[in-house]
Amino acid sequence: MTLKDIEAMDTDIIRIDDAAAVIGCHPQSLREMIKDEPRSVGFNTCRVGRNIYIPRLAFLRWMGAI
């Protein structure tokens, strides 16, 4: 998954695996960071139960793509 792939998506939410691939970290590391220090990741996230959702546009803004 690349940043261009995420830009081309038509969904509002992206998966942790996709965000981690673009950032260059392990998905579990990103999950733990969001769980432990959600403000440290730099983009908005939403946790519902055990699920973590990442708004695609917020992630793209953080990456400087838009």
Distance bins in CASP14 RR format, pairs under 12 A and 6 or more apart:
PFRMAT RR
TARGET T0000
AUTHOR 0000-0000-0000
RMODE 2
METHOD distances of the structure
MODEL  1
1 7 0 0 0 0 0 1 0 0 0 0 0
1 8 0 0 0 0 0 1 0 0 0 0 0
1 9 0 0 0 0 1 0 0 0 0 0 0
1 14 0 0 0 0 1 0 0 0 0 0 0
1 15 0 0 0 0 1 0 0 0 0 0 0
1 16 0 0 0 0 0 1 0 0 0 0 0
1 17 1 0 0 1 0 0 0 0 0 0 0
1 18 1 0 1 0 0 0 0 0 0 0 0
1 19 0 0 0 0 1 0 0 0 0 0 0
1 20 0 0 0 0 1 0 0 0 0 0 0
1 21 1 0 1 0 0 0 0 0 0 0 0
1 22 1 0 0 1 0 0 0 0 0 0 0
1 23 0 0 0 0 0 1 0 0 0 0 0
1 24 0 0 0 0 0 1 0 0 0 0 0
1 27 0 0 0 0 0 1 0 0 0 0 0
1 59 0 0 0 0 0 1 0 0 0 0 0
2 8 0 0 0 0 1 0 0 0 0 0 0
2 9 0 0 0 0 0 1 0 0 0 0 0
2 18 0 0 0 0 1 0 0 0 0 0 0
2 19 0 0 0 0 0 1 0 0 0 0 0
2 21 1 0 0 1 0 0 0 0 0 0 0
2 22 1 0 0 1 0 0 0 0 0 0 0
2 23 0 0 0 0 0 1 0 0 0 0 0
2 24 0 0 0 0 0 1 0 0 0 0 0
2 63 0 0 0 0 0 1 0 0 0 0 0
2 65 0 0 0 0 0 1 0 0 0 0 0
3 9 0 0 0 0 0 1 0 0 0 0 0
3 14 0 0 0 0 0 1 0 0 0 0 0
3 18 0 0 0 0 1 0 0 0 0 0 0
3 19 0 0 0 0 0 1 0 0 0 0 0
3 21 0 0 0 0 1 0 0 0 0 0 0
3 22 1 0 1 0 0 0 0 0 0 0 0
3 23 0 0 0 0 1 0 0 0 0 0 0
3 24 0 0 0 0 0 1 0 0 0 0 0
3 56 0 0 0 0 0 1 0 0 0 0 0
3 59 0 0 0 0 1 0 0 0 0 0 0
3 60 1 0 0 1 0 0 0 0 0 0 0
3 62 0 0 0 0 0 1 0 0 0 0 0
3 63 1 0 1 0 0 0 0 0 0 0 0
3 64 0 0 0 0 1 0 0 0 0 0 0
3 65 1 0 1 0 0 0 0 0 0 0 0
3 66 0 0 0 0 0 1 0 0 0 0 0
4 18 0 0 0 0 0 1 0 0 0 0 0
4 22 0 0 0 0 1 0 0 0 0 0 0
4 60 0 0 0 0 0 1 0 0 0 0 0
4 63 0 0 0 0 0 1 0 0 0 0 0
4 65 0 0 0 0 1 0 0 0 0 0 0
5 11 0 0 0 0 0 1 0 0 0 0 0
5 14 0 0 0 0 1 0 0 0 0 0 0
5 15 0 0 0 0 0 1 0 0 0 0 0
5 17 0 0 0 0 0 1 0 0 0 0 0
5 18 1 0 0 1 0 0 0 0 0 0 0
5 19 0 0 0 0 0 1 0 0 0 0 0
5 21 0 0 0 0 1 0 0 0 0 0 0
5 22 0 0 0 0 1 0 0 0 0 0 0
5 56 0 0 0 0 0 1 0 0 0 0 0
5 60 0 0 0 0 0 1 0 0 0 0 0
5 65 0 0 0 0 0 1 0 0 0 0 0
6 12 0 0 0 0 0 1 0 0 0 0 0
6 13 0 0 0 0 0 1 0 0 0 0 0
6 14 1 0 1 0 0 0 0 0 0 0 0
6 15 0 0 0 0 1 0 0 0 0 0 0
6 17 0 0 0 0 0 1 0 0 0 0 0
6 18 1 0 0 1 0 0 0 0 0 0 0
6 19 1 0 0 1 0 0 0 0 0 0 0
6 20 0 0 0 0 0 1 0 0 0 0 0
6 21 0 0 0 0 1 0 0 0 0 0 0
6 22 1 0 0 1 0 0 0 0 0 0 0
6 23 0 0 0 0 0 1 0 0 0 0 0
6 43 0 0 0 0 0 1 0 0 0 0 0
6 54 0 0 0 0 1 0 0 0 0 0 0
6 55 0 0 0 0 0 1 0 0 0 0 0
6 56 1 0 0 1 0 0 0 0 0 0 0
6 57 0 0 0 0 0 1 0 0 0 0 0
6 58 0 0 0 0 0 1 0 0 0 0 0
6 59 1 0 0 1 0 0 0 0 0 0 0
6 60 1 0 0 1 0 0 0 0 0 0 0
6 61 0 0 0 0 0 1 0 0 0 0 0
6 62 0 0 0 0 0 1 0 0 0 0 0
6 63 0 0 0 0 1 0 0 0 0 0 0
6 64 0 0 0 0 0 1 0 0 0 0 0
6 65 1 0 0 1 0 0 0 0 0 0 0
6 66 0 0 0 0 0 1 0 0 0 0 0
7 14 0 0 0 0 0 1 0 0 0 0 0
7 18 0 0 0 0 0 1 0 0 0 0 0
7 22 0 0 0 0 0 1 0 0 0 0 0
7 56 0 0 0 0 1 0 0 0 0 0 0
7 57 0 0 0 0 0 1 0 0 0 0 0
7 59 0 0 0 0 0 1 0 0 0 0 0
7 60 1 0 0 1 0 0 0 0 0 0 0
7 61 0 0 0 0 0 1 0 0 0 0 0
7 63 0 0 0 0 1 0 0 0 0 0 0
7 64 0 0 0 0 0 1 0 0 0 0 0
7 65 1 0 1 0 0 0 0 0 0 0 0
7 66 1 0 0 1 0 0 0 0 0 0 0
8 14 0 0 0 0 0 1 0 0 0 0 0
8 18 0 0 0 0 0 1 0 0 0 0 0
8 56 0 0 0 0 0 1 0 0 0 0 0
8 60 0 0 0 0 0 1 0 0 0 0 0
8 65 0 0 0 0 0 1 0 0 0 0 0
9 15 0 0 0 0 0 1 0 0 0 0 0
9 18 0 0 0 0 1 0 0 0 0 0 0
9 19 0 0 0 0 0 1 0 0 0 0 0
9 22 0 0 0 0 0 1 0 0 0 0 0
9 54 0 0 0 0 0 1 0 0 0 0 0
9 55 0 0 0 0 0 1 0 0 0 0 0
9 56 1 0 0 1 0 0 0 0 0 0 0
9 57 0 0 0 0 0 1 0 0 0 0 0
9 59 0 0 0 0 0 1 0 0 0 0 0
9 60 0 0 0 0 1 0 0 0 0 0 0
9 65 0 0 0 0 0 1 0 0 0 0 0
10 56 0 0 0 0 1 0 0 0 0 0 0
10 57 0 0 0 0 0 1 0 0 0 0 0
11 18 0 0 0 0 0 1 0 0 0 0 0
11 53 0 0 0 0 0 1 0 0 0 0 0
11 54 0 0 0 0 0 1 0 0 0 0 0
11 55 0 0 0 0 0 1 0 0 0 0 0
11 56 1 0 0 1 0 0 0 0 0 0 0
11 57 0 0 0 0 0 1 0 0 0 0 0
11 59 0 0 0 0 0 1 0 0 0 0 0
12 44 0 0 0 0 0 1 0 0 0 0 0
12 46 0 0 0 0 0 1 0 0 0 0 0
12 53 0 0 0 0 1 0 0 0 0 0 0
12 54 0 0 0 0 1 0 0 0 0 0 0
12 55 1 0 0 1 0 0 0 0 0 0 0
12 56 1 0 1 0 0 0 0 0 0 0 0
12 57 1 0 0 1 0 0 0 0 0 0 0
12 58 0 0 0 0 1 0 0 0 0 0 0
12 59 0 0 0 0 0 1 0 0 0 0 0
12 60 0 0 0 0 0 1 0 0 0 0 0
13 19 0 0 0 0 0 1 0 0 0 0 0
13 44 0 0 0 0 0 1 0 0 0 0 0
13 45 0 0 0 0 0 1 0 0 0 0 0
13 46 0 0 0 0 1 0 0 0 0 0 0
13 48 0 0 0 0 0 1 0 0 0 0 0
13 51 0 0 0 0 0 1 0 0 0 0 0
13 52 0 0 0 0 1 0 0 0 0 0 0
13 53 1 0 1 0 0 0 0 0 0 0 0
13 54 1 0 0 1 0 0 0 0 0 0 0
13 55 1 0 0 1 0 0 0 0 0 0 0
13 56 1 0 0 1 0 0 0 0 0 0 0
13 57 0 0 0 0 0 1 0 0 0 0 0
13 58 0 0 0 0 0 1 0 0 0 0 0
13 59 0 0 0 0 1 0 0 0 0 0 0
14 20 0 0 0 0 0 1 0 0 0 0 0
14 21 0 0 0 0 0 1 0 0 0 0 0
14 22 0 0 0 0 1 0 0 0 0 0 0
14 23 0 0 0 0 0 1 0 0 0 0 0
14 27 0 0 0 0 0 1 0 0 0 0 0
14 30 0 0 0 0 0 1 0 0 0 0 0
14 43 0 0 0 0 0 1 0 0 0 0 0
14 44 0 0 0 0 0 1 0 0 0 0 0
14 45 0 0 0 0 0 1 0 0 0 0 0
14 46 0 0 0 0 0 1 0 0 0 0 0
14 52 0 0 0 0 0 1 0 0 0 0 0
14 53 0 0 0 0 1 0 0 0 0 0 0
14 54 1 0 1 0 0 0 0 0 0 0 0
14 55 1 0 0 1 0 0 0 0 0 0 0
14 56 1 0 1 0 0 0 0 0 0 0 0
14 57 0 0 0 0 1 0 0 0 0 0 0
14 58 0 0 0 0 1 0 0 0 0 0 0
14 59 1 0 0 1 0 0 0 0 0 0 0
14 60 0 0 0 0 1 0 0 0 0 0 0
14 62 0 0 0 0 0 1 0 0 0 0 0
14 63 0 0 0 0 0 1 0 0 0 0 0
15 21 0 0 0 0 1 0 0 0 0 0 0
15 22 0 0 0 0 0 1 0 0 0 0 0
15 27 0 0 0 0 1 0 0 0 0 0 0
15 30 0 0 0 0 0 1 0 0 0 0 0
15 31 0 0 0 0 0 1 0 0 0 0 0
15 45 0 0 0 0 0 1 0 0 0 0 0
15 51 0 0 0 0 0 1 0 0 0 0 0
15 52 0 0 0 0 1 0 0 0 0 0 0
15 53 0 0 0 0 1 0 0 0 0 0 0
15 54 1 0 0 1 0 0 0 0 0 0 0
15 56 0 0 0 0 0 1 0 0 0 0 0
15 59 0 0 0 0 0 1 0 0 0 0 0
16 22 0 0 0 0 0 1 0 0 0 0 0
16 23 0 0 0 0 0 1 0 0 0 0 0
16 25 0 0 0 0 0 1 0 0 0 0 0
16 26 0 0 0 0 0 1 0 0 0 0 0
16 27 1 0 1 0 0 0 0 0 0 0 0
16 28 0 0 0 0 1 0 0 0 0 0 0
16 29 0 0 0 0 1 0 0 0 0 0 0
16 30 1 0 1 0 0 0 0 0 0 0 0
16 31 1 0 1 0 0 0 0 0 0 0 0
16 32 0 0 0 0 0 1 0 0 0 0 0
16 33 0 0 0 0 0 1 0 0 0 0 0
16 34 1 0 0 1 0 0 0 0 0 0 0
16 35 0 0 0 0 0 1 0 0 0 0 0
16 41 0 0 0 0 0 1 0 0 0 0 0
16 45 0 0 0 0 1 0 0 0 0 0 0
16 46 0 0 0 0 0 1 0 0 0 0 0
16 47 0 0 0 0 0 1 0 0 0 0 0
16 50 0 0 0 0 0 1 0 0 0 0 0
16 51 0 0 0 0 1 0 0 0 0 0 0
16 52 1 0 1 0 0 0 0 0 0 0 0
16 53 0 0 0 0 1 0 0 0 0 0 0
16 54 1 0 0 1 0 0 0 0 0 0 0
16 59 0 0 0 0 0 1 0 0 0 0 0
17 23 0 0 0 0 0 1 0 0 0 0 0
17 24 0 0 0 0 0 1 0 0 0 0 0
17 25 0 0 0 0 0 1 0 0 0 0 0
17 26 0 0 0 0 1 0 0 0 0 0 0
17 27 1 0 1 0 0 0 0 0 0 0 0
17 28 0 0 0 0 1 0 0 0 0 0 0
17 29 0 0 0 0 0 1 0 0 0 0 0
17 30 0 0 0 0 1 0 0 0 0 0 0
17 31 0 0 0 0 1 0 0 0 0 0 0
17 52 0 0 0 0 0 1 0 0 0 0 0
17 54 0 0 0 0 0 1 0 0 0 0 0
18 24 0 0 0 0 0 1 0 0 0 0 0
18 27 0 0 0 0 1 0 0 0 0 0 0
18 30 0 0 0 0 0 1 0 0 0 0 0
18 53 0 0 0 0 0 1 0 0 0 0 0
18 54 0 0 0 0 1 0 0 0 0 0 0
18 56 0 0 0 0 1 0 0 0 0 0 0
18 59 0 0 0 0 1 0 0 0 0 0 0
18 60 0 0 0 0 0 1 0 0 0 0 0
18 63 0 0 0 0 0 1 0 0 0 0 0
19 25 0 0 0 0 1 0 0 0 0 0 0
19 26 0 0 0 0 0 1 0 0 0 0 0
19 27 0 0 0 0 1 0 0 0 0 0 0
19 29 0 0 0 0 0 1 0 0 0 0 0
19 30 1 0 0 1 0 0 0 0 0 0 0
19 31 0 0 0 0 0 1 0 0 0 0 0
19 33 0 0 0 0 0 1 0 0 0 0 0
19 34 0 0 0 0 1 0 0 0 0 0 0
19 41 0 0 0 0 1 0 0 0 0 0 0
19 42 0 0 0 0 0 1 0 0 0 0 0
19 43 0 0 0 0 1 0 0 0 0 0 0
19 44 0 0 0 0 0 1 0 0 0 0 0
19 45 0 0 0 0 1 0 0 0 0 0 0
19 52 0 0 0 0 1 0 0 0 0 0 0
19 53 0 0 0 0 0 1 0 0 0 0 0
19 54 1 0 1 0 0 0 0 0 0 0 0
19 55 0 0 0 0 0 1 0 0 0 0 0
19 56 0 0 0 0 1 0 0 0 0 0 0
19 58 0 0 0 0 0 1 0 0 0 0 0
19 59 1 0 1 0 0 0 0 0 0 0 0
19 60 0 0 0 0 0 1 0 0 0 0 0
19 62 0 0 0 0 1 0 0 0 0 0 0
19 63 0 0 0 0 1 0 0 0 0 0 0
20 26 1 0 0 1 0 0 0 0 0 0 0
20 27 1 0 1 0 0 0 0 0 0 0 0
20 28 0 0 0 0 1 0 0 0 0 0 0
20 29 1 0 0 1 0 0 0 0 0 0 0
20 30 1 0 1 0 0 0 0 0 0 0 0
20 31 0 0 0 0 1 0 0 0 0 0 0
20 32 0 0 0 0 0 1 0 0 0 0 0
20 33 0 0 0 0 0 1 0 0 0 0 0
20 34 0 0 0 0 0 1 0 0 0 0 0
20 41 0 0 0 0 0 1 0 0 0 0 0
20 52 0 0 0 0 0 1 0 0 0 0 0
20 54 0 0 0 0 1 0 0 0 0 0 0
20 59 0 0 0 0 0 1 0 0 0 0 0
21 27 0 0 0 0 1 0 0 0 0 0 0
21 30 0 0 0 0 1 0 0 0 0 0 0
21 59 0 0 0 0 0 1 0 0 0 0 0
22 30 0 0 0 0 0 1 0 0 0 0 0
22 43 0 0 0 0 0 1 0 0 0 0 0
22 54 0 0 0 0 0 1 0 0 0 0 0
22 56 0 0 0 0 0 1 0 0 0 0 0
22 59 0 0 0 0 1 0 0 0 0 0 0
22 60 0 0 0 0 1 0 0 0 0 0 0
22 62 0 0 0 0 0 1 0 0 0 0 0
22 63 1 0 0 1 0 0 0 0 0 0 0
22 64 0 0 0 0 0 1 0 0 0 0 0
22 65 0 0 0 0 1 0 0 0 0 0 0
23 29 0 0 0 0 1 0 0 0 0 0 0
23 30 1 0 0 1 0 0 0 0 0 0 0
23 33 0 0 0 0 0 1 0 0 0 0 0
23 34 0 0 0 0 0 1 0 0 0 0 0
23 41 0 0 0 0 1 0 0 0 0 0 0
23 42 0 0 0 0 0 1 0 0 0 0 0
23 43 0 0 0 0 0 1 0 0 0 0 0
23 54 0 0 0 0 0 1 0 0 0 0 0
23 59 0 0 0 0 1 0 0 0 0 0 0
23 62 0 0 0 0 1 0 0 0 0 0 0
23 63 0 0 0 0 1 0 0 0 0 0 0
24 30 0 0 0 0 1 0 0 0 0 0 0
24 63 0 0 0 0 0 1 0 0 0 0 0
25 31 0 0 0 0 0 1 0 0 0 0 0
25 32 0 0 0 0 0 1 0 0 0 0 0
25 33 0 0 0 0 1 0 0 0 0 0 0
25 34 0 0 0 0 0 1 0 0 0 0 0
25 41 0 0 0 0 0 1 0 0 0 0 0
26 32 0 0 0 0 1 0 0 0 0 0 0
26 33 0 0 0 0 0 1 0 0 0 0 0
27 33 0 0 0 0 0 1 0 0 0 0 0
27 34 0 0 0 0 0 1 0 0 0 0 0
27 52 0 0 0 0 0 1 0 0 0 0 0
27 54 0 0 0 0 0 1 0 0 0 0 0
28 34 0 0 0 0 0 1 0 0 0 0 0
28 35 0 0 0 0 0 1 0 0 0 0 0
28 52 0 0 0 0 0 1 0 0 0 0 0
29 35 0 0 0 0 0 1 0 0 0 0 0
29 36 0 0 0 0 0 1 0 0 0 0 0
29 40 0 0 0 0 0 1 0 0 0 0 0
29 41 0 0 0 0 0 1 0 0 0 0 0
30 36 0 0 0 0 0 1 0 0 0 0 0
30 37 0 0 0 0 0 1 0 0 0 0 0
30 38 0 0 0 0 0 1 0 0 0 0 0
30 40 0 0 0 0 0 1 0 0 0 0 0
30 41 1 0 0 1 0 0 0 0 0 0 0
30 42 0 0 0 0 0 1 0 0 0 0 0
30 43 0 0 0 0 0 1 0 0 0 0 0
30 45 0 0 0 0 1 0 0 0 0 0 0
30 52 0 0 0 0 1 0 0 0 0 0 0
30 54 0 0 0 0 1 0 0 0 0 0 0
30 59 0 0 0 0 0 1 0 0 0 0 0
31 37 0 0 0 0 0 1 0 0 0 0 0
31 38 0 0 0 0 0 1 0 0 0 0 0
31 41 0 0 0 0 0 1 0 0 0 0 0
31 45 0 0 0 0 0 1 0 0 0 0 0
31 47 0 0 0 0 0 1 0 0 0 0 0
31 50 0 0 0 0 1 0 0 0 0 0 0
31 51 0 0 0 0 0 1 0 0 0 0 0
31 52 1 0 0 1 0 0 0 0 0 0 0
31 53 0 0 0 0 0 1 0 0 0 0 0
31 54 0 0 0 0 0 1 0 0 0 0 0
32 38 0 0 0 0 0 1 0 0 0 0 0
32 40 0 0 0 0 0 1 0 0 0 0 0
32 41 0 0 0 0 0 1 0 0 0 0 0
32 52 0 0 0 0 0 1 0 0 0 0 0
33 39 0 0 0 0 0 1 0 0 0 0 0
33 40 1 0 0 1 0 0 0 0 0 0 0
33 41 1 0 1 0 0 0 0 0 0 0 0
33 42 0 0 0 0 0 1 0 0 0 0 0
33 43 0 0 0 0 0 1 0 0 0 0 0
33 45 0 0 0 0 1 0 0 0 0 0 0
33 52 0 0 0 0 0 1 0 0 0 0 0
34 40 0 0 0 0 1 0 0 0 0 0 0
34 41 1 0 1 0 0 0 0 0 0 0 0
34 42 0 0 0 0 0 1 0 0 0 0 0
34 43 0 0 0 0 1 0 0 0 0 0 0
34 44 0 0 0 0 0 1 0 0 0 0 0
34 45 1 0 1 0 0 0 0 0 0 0 0
34 46 0 0 0 0 1 0 0 0 0 0 0
34 47 1 0 0 1 0 0 0 0 0 0 0
34 50 0 0 0 0 0 1 0 0 0 0 0
34 51 0 0 0 0 0 1 0 0 0 0 0
34 52 1 0 1 0 0 0 0 0 0 0 0
34 53 0 0 0 0 0 1 0 0 0 0 0
34 54 0 0 0 0 1 0 0 0 0 0 0
34 59 0 0 0 0 0 1 0 0 0 0 0
35 41 0 0 0 0 0 1 0 0 0 0 0
35 45 0 0 0 0 1 0 0 0 0 0 0
35 47 1 0 0 1 0 0 0 0 0 0 0
35 49 0 0 0 0 0 1 0 0 0 0 0
35 50 0 0 0 0 1 0 0 0 0 0 0
35 51 0 0 0 0 0 1 0 0 0 0 0
35 52 1 0 0 1 0 0 0 0 0 0 0
36 47 0 0 0 0 0 1 0 0 0 0 0
37 45 0 0 0 0 0 1 0 0 0 0 0
38 44 0 0 0 0 1 0 0 0 0 0 0
38 45 1 0 1 0 0 0 0 0 0 0 0
38 46 0 0 0 0 1 0 0 0 0 0 0
38 47 1 0 0 1 0 0 0 0 0 0 0
38 52 0 0 0 0 1 0 0 0 0 0 0
38 53 0 0 0 0 0 1 0 0 0 0 0
38 54 0 0 0 0 0 1 0 0 0 0 0
39 45 0 0 0 0 1 0 0 0 0 0 0
41 47 0 0 0 0 0 1 0 0 0 0 0
41 52 0 0 0 0 0 1 0 0 0 0 0
41 54 0 0 0 0 1 0 0 0 0 0 0
41 58 0 0 0 0 0 1 0 0 0 0 0
41 59 0 0 0 0 1 0 0 0 0 0 0
41 62 0 0 0 0 1 0 0 0 0 0 0
41 63 0 0 0 0 0 1 0 0 0 0 0
42 54 0 0 0 0 0 1 0 0 0 0 0
42 58 0 0 0 0 1 0 0 0 0 0 0
42 59 0 0 0 0 1 0 0 0 0 0 0
42 61 0 0 0 0 1 0 0 0 0 0 0
42 62 1 0 1 0 0 0 0 0 0 0 0
42 63 0 0 0 0 0 1 0 0 0 0 0
42 64 0 0 0 0 0 1 0 0 0 0 0
43 52 0 0 0 0 0 1 0 0 0 0 0
43 53 0 0 0 0 0 1 0 0 0 0 0
43 54 1 0 0 1 0 0 0 0 0 0 0
43 55 1 0 0 1 0 0 0 0 0 0 0
43 56 0 0 0 0 0 1 0 0 0 0 0
43 57 0 0 0 0 1 0 0 0 0 0 0
43 58 1 0 1 0 0 0 0 0 0 0 0
43 59 1 0 1 0 0 0 0 0 0 0 0
43 60 0 0 0 0 1 0 0 0 0 0 0
43 61 1 0 0 1 0 0 0 0 0 0 0
43 62 1 1 0 0 0 0 0 0 0 0 0
43 63 0 0 0 0 1 0 0 0 0 0 0
43 64 0 0 0 0 0 1 0 0 0 0 0
43 65 0 0 0 0 0 1 0 0 0 0 0
44 52 0 0 0 0 0 1 0 0 0 0 0
44 53 0 0 0 0 1 0 0 0 0 0 0
44 54 1 0 0 1 0 0 0 0 0 0 0
44 55 1 0 1 0 0 0 0 0 0 0 0
44 56 0 0 0 0 0 1 0 0 0 0 0
44 57 0 0 0 0 1 0 0 0 0 0 0
44 58 1 0 1 0 0 0 0 0 0 0 0
44 59 0 0 0 0 1 0 0 0 0 0 0
44 60 0 0 0 0 0 1 0 0 0 0 0
44 61 0 0 0 0 1 0 0 0 0 0 0
44 62 0 0 0 0 1 0 0 0 0 0 0
45 51 0 0 0 0 0 1 0 0 0 0 0
45 52 1 0 1 0 0 0 0 0 0 0 0
45 53 1 0 0 1 0 0 0 0 0 0 0
45 54 1 0 1 0 0 0 0 0 0 0 0
45 55 1 0 0 1 0 0 0 0 0 0 0
45 56 0 0 0 0 0 1 0 0 0 0 0
45 58 0 0 0 0 1 0 0 0 0 0 0
45 59 0 0 0 0 1 0 0 0 0 0 0
45 62 0 0 0 0 0 1 0 0 0 0 0
46 52 1 0 0 1 0 0 0 0 0 0 0
46 53 1 0 1 0 0 0 0 0 0 0 0
46 54 1 0 0 1 0 0 0 0 0 0 0
46 55 1 0 0 1 0 0 0 0 0 0 0
46 58 0 0 0 0 1 0 0 0 0 0 0
47 53 1 0 0 1 0 0 0 0 0 0 0
47 54 0 0 0 0 0 1 0 0 0 0 0
53 59 0 0 0 0 0 1 0 0 0 0 0
54 60 0 0 0 0 0 1 0 0 0 0 0
54 61 0 0 0 0 0 1 0 0 0 0 0
54 62 0 0 0 0 1 0 0 0 0 0 0
54 63 0 0 0 0 0 1 0 0 0 0 0
55 61 0 0 0 0 1 0 0 0 0 0 0
55 62 0 0 0 0 0 1 0 0 0 0 0
56 62 0 0 0 0 0 1 0 0 0 0 0
56 63 0 0 0 0 0 1 0 0 0 0 0
56 65 0 0 0 0 0 1 0 0 0 0 0
56 66 0 0 0 0 1 0 0 0 0 0 0
57 63 0 0 0 0 0 1 0 0 0 0 0
57 64 0 0 0 0 0 1 0 0 0 0 0
57 65 0 0 0 0 1 0 0 0 0 0 0
57 66 1 0 0 1 0 0 0 0 0 0 0
58 64 0 0 0 0 0 1 0 0 0 0 0
58 65 0 0 0 0 0 1 0 0 0 0 0
58 66 0 0 0 0 1 0 0 0 0 0 0
59 65 0 0 0 0 1 0 0 0 0 0 0
59 66 0 0 0 0 1 0 0 0 0 0 0
60 66 1 0 1 0 0 0 0 0 0 0 0
END
